[in-house]
Amino acid sequence: MNKYRIQAIVFVLVAFMLGCNEFMVVGILSDIAGHLHVSLALAGYLVTIFATTYAISTPFITVLTSKYSRYKTLLVLMLIFLIGNTLSGLATNYWFMMGSRIISASVSGAIISLIMTFASSIAPREKRASLVSWIYAGFSIASVFGVPIGTTISTNYSWRYAFFMVSVVSIITFALLVVILPKHVDQVQGSIRNQLVLLKDPRIYVAVILVLFTAATFYAYYTYIRPMLTTVLGFSNQSLNWLLFGIGLISIVSNRFSGMLAEHDGLKRMPKFYVLDIVILALLPFGLMNKLTGYGMLLILSLIVTLLNSPAQIHFLNVAEKDYPQALVLASSLNSIFFNFGISLGSATASMLVAPVGVAHISWGAAVYAAISLGLMILLNRIIANKRVKQAG
């Protein structure tokens, strides 16, 4: 096995580790709420606060650490993540848990943005979209294996051991990064102002708002996927892991499809998928009246709702490399930053809707966000097309 392939596998493992830490909470939310003696709705805000912290802290860390060695910075952030995740497993009350989640979230975005930057520097250009899609697939693999395993551990033993499992993975990943990461990579340094000029480009600021509302579309229903499967559709707790496994497996397929789209001007192809999102989310409350129909619709949503990931990431990297090389690390973080702002918005929307309309109907809020995303997608494609015309002229 050549060095590039080993590095790629470790990068995917980092995404898996981060995905387990972030998404596992969704699968064990009910257990955490019961043990910490808080309502399910209040426990849901653990997802919201994590995503908000992730989104706010990531640009500050990526900008302020840009002058330091990427290798050393990544390892320091990994250690902070390990501490935060371990503290989550030791939490004795809701606010202890909240504080530990904030620690983990504060560095998670910077970790994945640095991994994306390393990936961009080591991958041949023709393989970059594929590697990016595999890194995103690491998050889906966390859904397929990490989240169900965490749910099983939580159900049969304790939710604490689920976090300790992630800590073990973190230690292994840290050791591998020490060995396989290039110690020195070319870095174009720039002042904070020179880096932030990236955000003035309409190809960037429209794209980040698009990523935000796309993530909000996803989490406006996915935050409550467990009660949706058990309480609404009536599946047993024993079958929950297999159902989550199926959704995660489809997500892996989605990430690979997303990578294929990124290799073939994927942003142009996205509008039709948003139209399909809107239709399915609007009809989902009716589909949830039947187990087969409801679960089938959730699988289709899992396939299409995050197809934007790789095309958006490649778009940010391409724009930065060509026009803003001093802001490459910041550009590599934009997708994860605004995806987590979107998670925050979507999970908060779901938490606000669950009481007045019920779990079965929260997808209508997601449909509204999908419609906004469709409009932004069309606008972004027009901006990109106009820029190409001007450059050609």
N, C-alpha and C positions, 0 to 999 in steps of 0.2 A: 504494500500500500504506500503510495507516494505521500510526500509531506503535505501537499495541498489538500488531498483528500482527508488526511488526519485532522488538519486545521479546520476544514469544513465540518467534520463530525463534531469537533469540540465546540464550534460556534453554535451548532444546532443544540448541543447539550446545554449551553448557556441559556438559550431561548427556552428550552424545556424547563430548566430550573426556575427561571423567572415566571414562566407560565404557570407552573405548579403553585408557586407562592401567591400569584395574583388571582388565578381562576379557581383554585381549590376551595376558596372560601365560599363560592357559590354553591358547591356541592355539600358543604358541611354547615351552611348558614343556620339551619334549624337546630343542629346540635350545639353550636356555639351560643345561640340565643337561649336555649333551654338551660345550659350549664351556667351562663353568666346572668341568668334571670332578667333578660330584657325581651321586648317584643320582637317578632320577626321583622317588622318594619324598621325598628331601630337598628337591629343587627344589619339590615340591608345597607345602612349608611356606612358600614365598614368598607363596602365596595366603593361607595361614592367618595369618601374621604381619601381612600388609597389612590383612586384615579386622579382626584384633584391635586393631591400632594405630588404625585408622579408628574403631572403636567406642568405644575408651577415650578418645581425644583429643577427639572431637567434642563431647561434653557440656561438657567443661572450656572449650573455646574458645568455644562459643556462649554459655555463662553469663558467662564473664569478659569477653567483648567486647561484651556487650549494652548497655553504657553509651556505647559509641563509635558514630560514624557507620557505618551499615550499608554505605553506598557505599564509604567508605575502607577499612573492614575487609575487604570482599570483594576489593578490588583488591590489598591486601597479601597476602591468602591466595592469590590467583591467582599472584602472583610467586613465593611459596614453592613452590607446586605446580610451576611451570615449572622451578625449580632442581632439585627432587627428580626429576622425570621425565627431565630432561637428564642428570643424574648416573647414572640407570639405564642410559642408552645408553652411558655411558662406563665402566661397571663392569668391573673387571679380575679380580675374584674373587667368590666367593659372598657373603662378608660385606660387601663393597663394595655389591653388589647389594641385599643385605638392608637396609643402612643407607639407601640411596637410596629404596627402597620405603617405608620407615618415614617418611621426610620427606614423600613424596607423600601417603601415607595419613593423616598427622597433620592435614592441612588439607582433604582431599577431602570429608569429611562436613560440615564447617562451610560449605564452599562451596555444596554442594547445599542445605543447610538455609537459607542466606541467599537463594539463588535461589528456593526455595519461598516464603519470606516475601515477597520482592519480587513474586512471581507472585500471591500472595494479596492483596496491596495494590493491584495494578494491574488485576486481572481483575474484570469484573462478576461478581456472585455466581453468576449462572446459567451462567457460562462457566468457573468456577473448577475444577470437576471435570474438564472437558475439557482445560484447560491443564495441570493436574497430570498427567493421563494422557499428554499429549504430552511433558512433561518426562521422565517415566519411559520413554516410547518412545525418547527420545534414547539411553538406555542400550541398548535393543534395536537401535536403528539402528547403534550401535557394534558389536553382535554381527553384524549383517547385513553391514555394509560394513567397519567398522574392524578387527574381528578377522580376517576372511578376508584383507583387504589386508595387515594386519600379518603374518599367517602366510605370505602370498605373498612379501612383502619378506624375511622371515626365511629362507624356504626357498631363495630365488634369490640373495639378497645376504647379509644378516646381520641377526640379530635386533636389533642396535644401531640400524639405520636405522628400524626400526619405532617405537622410542621417539623418535627424532629427528622422525619424522613427527608424533607427538603434540605435540612441542614447537612445531612450526610452527603447528599448529592452536591451541595455547594462546596464542601471541603474537597471532594474528588475533582470537581470542575476547576477549582482554584489551583490545585496541584498540576492539572493538565495544562492550564493556561501559562503557568510559570515556565513549562517546558517548551510548548509549541509556538507561543507568540513571538513574532519578530521583535527584538529588543529596540530596534531603531527603524522608524519609517519616516519618509519625507513629510515634513509639516510646513505649511505656509501659514505663518503667524500673522494675526491682524489685531488691531485694537477692538474693543467692544463695539465702538461705533461702526467700524469697517465690517464687522461681522453682521451686525443688525441691519445693514443696508440691504441685505438679502431679502428681508421681509417687506421691502418697498416694491418689489417686483410683483406685478399682478399675476404672473404665472405661479408665484409662490403663495401669496396671501389668499387668493381664491382657492387654490388647491388645499391649503391647510383648513380652511373653513369647510370645504367638501369632506375632508377626512373626519373632521369633528362630527358633522351631521350623519355621516355614514356609521360611525361608531355609536352615536346616539340611537340610530335606527336599530342596531343590533342589541344593545343593552337595555333598550326600553321594553324588551320582552324577555331577554335571556337572563336578566338578573333573578327572575323568579321561575327559572326553568324547572327546578325541582318540584315546587308545589304545582306547577302547570302539568307536569307528568303524573304526579301522584294524586293530588287533590282534585284537579279538574278532569284529567283523562282517566283517573281511577286505577292506574298501574300500581302494583304492590311495591313496597320498599325493597323487596328481594330482587325485583326486576329492574330497579332504578339504575344499577351499575351498567347493565347491558344496554339500556336505553341511552345513557350518557356516552357509553362506548361507541354506539352507532352514530351519534351526533358528532363525536370527535373524529371518527373515521372519515366521515363525509367532509369534515373541516380540513383534513389532510389533503384529500382529493381537491378541495377548493383552493388550497394554497399552491398546489402543483399547477392547477388550471390558471391561477393568477400569474404564476411565473411564465407560462406559455403566452398569456395575453401581453405581459410586459415585453416579451421578445418581439411582438408584432404590433407595436403602436396601440397598446391595450386601452389607453384612455378614450380613443375613438369608438371602441366597441362597448363601452360601459353603459351608455344610456338605456339600452334595451333591458339590461339586467335590473336597473332601478325601476323600470316600469313593472317588471315581474314582481319585484319586492313589494311595491305598492299594492298590487292586486292581491297577493297572498296574505299580506299583513291585514288588509281590510277584511278579507274573508276568513281569517284564522279563527275568530270566535265561533263561527258557525262550523268550521272544520273540527273544532275541539269537542263537538257534541258526540263524536265517534272516535274511538281509539285509533283505528287504522288511518283514517283520514287526517286526524289531528297530528299524529306522529309523522305521517308522510309529509305534511306541510312543513313541519319543523325541520325535517331533513332537507327539504328543498331550500328553505331559508338558510340553513347552515352551509349549503353549497354555494349560494350566490351572494349572501349579504356582505361578505368581506373580500370579494374578488378584487377590490380596489387596491389592496395592500401592496403587492409587488409593482404594478404600474405606477402607483404614487411614489413609492420609494425610489425607483429608477428615475422618475421625473425629477425629484428633488436633487438626486445626485448628479444627473446630467446638467441641470441648470447651474448648480454650484460649481461643478468642475469647469464649465465653459466660461462663466461670467463672474463667479464669486469664489475662487479657490481658497481664499482666506477664511471662508465660512463653511468649509466642507463638513466638519464635525457637527456644527449646528444644523446644517441641511439634513444630515443623516438622522438627526434626532426629531425632526419636525413631524414625521409620520407618527411616531410613538407618542410625542407630546400631545398632539391634537387628537389622536385616537383616544387617549386617556381623558382629555377634556370631554370628549364625546361620551366615554363610558360614564363619567361623572354626571353629565347631563341626562343620559339615557337612564341610568340607575335611579337618579333622583326623580325623574319623571315617572318611572315604574313604581317607586315607593309612594309617590303622591297619588297615583291613580289606583293602587291596589285596594285601598279602603273604599273609595266611593263607587268604583265600577267593577271591582273584583279581578282576580288574576286572569280569568278567561278573556277579558276585554281590554287588557292593557296594550295589546298589539295595535290598537287604533292610534295611540300616541306614536308608536313606531312608524306607522304608515305616513303620518304627517311629516316626520323627519325624513323618510324616504323620498317624499315628494319634493322637499326642500333640496335634498341631495341631487335629485334629477335635474333641477333647475341650475344648480351650481356646476354640475358636470357638463351640461350644454354650454354654459358660459365659459368654463375653462377651456374647452375645445376650441371655441371661437377665438379666445385670447391667444392660444398657442398658434392657431392657424394664421392670425394677423401678424404675430411676431415673425413667423417664418417668411411671410410675404415681404415684410419690411427688410429682413436680413438678406433675402434674395435680391431685393431691389438695390 
